[in-house]
Amino acid sequence: MPPSPLSPRPLSHVLRALIEVAFIIFLFYSNLLMGEFNRTNGPGKRFSVTLYDIFTIKNFSIAIIAASMGYVIFEHMRKQL
């Protein structure tokens, strides 16, 4: 029997959460990249050095925590409205 069009697929909630968290992490790293180029845009500053500066374990853990908190907060607000 085909699933009804009103019931969501079993993994749709997980996929939606992963996409939203990944988007928040993308915004976090793009903000870090822009800040790094605005702060130290001297001659000889290479893109690879900038990427090495921003892709650290500390930044990644901050991104994961912030993205998870952002997802939980927005999901809670979405259900309240």
C-alpha positions in Angstrom: 0.0 0.0 0.0 1.5 3.4 -0.9 2.0 5.9 2.0 -0.6 8.5 2.4 0.5 12.0 1.1 -0.2 13.6 4.5 2.1 11.4 6.5 5.8 12.3 6.3 8.4 9.8 5.3 10.3 8.2 8.3 13.6 9.9 7.7 12.3 13.3 6.6 12.7 14.8 10.1 16.3 13.6 10.4 17.1 14.8 6.9 15.5 18.2 7.6 17.5 18.5 10.8 20.8 17.6 9.1 20.1 20.1 6.3 19.3 22.9 8.7 22.3 22.2 10.9 24.6 22.0 7.8 23.3 25.4 6.6 23.9 27.0 9.9 27.5 25.6 9.9 27.9 26.9 6.3 26.9 30.4 7.5 29.2 30.2 10.5 32.2 29.3 8.4 31.4 31.9 5.7 31.2 34.5 8.4 34.6 33.4 9.7 36.1 33.5 6.3 34.9 37.0 5.6 36.1 38.2 9.0 39.5 36.6 8.4 39.9 38.4 5.1 38.7 41.7 6.5 41.0 41.5 9.5 44.2 40.4 7.9 44.1 41.3 4.2 47.8 41.9 3.8 49.9 41.2 0.8 51.0 37.6 0.6 48.0 36.3 2.6 47.0 33.1 0.7 43.6 31.5 0.6 45.1 28.2 1.9 46.6 29.9 4.9 43.2 31.5 5.7 41.4 28.2 5.4 44.0 26.6 7.7 43.3 29.4 10.2 39.6 28.9 10.3 39.2 25.1 10.0 40.2 24.1 13.5 38.8 21.7 16.0 37.8 24.5 18.3 35.9 26.3 15.5 34.3 23.1 14.4 33.1 22.3 17.9 31.7 25.9 18.3 29.9 25.5 14.9 28.4 22.2 15.9 27.2 23.4 19.3 25.8 26.7 17.9 24.1 25.0 14.9 22.5 22.4 17.2 21.3 25.1 19.6 20.0 27.2 16.7 18.1 24.2 15.3 16.5 23.4 18.6 15.5 27.0 19.2 14.0 27.5 15.7 12.2 24.2 15.8 10.7 25.1 19.2 9.7 28.5 17.8 8.2 26.9 14.7 6.1 24.5 16.8 4.9 27.4 19.0 3.6 29.4 16.1 
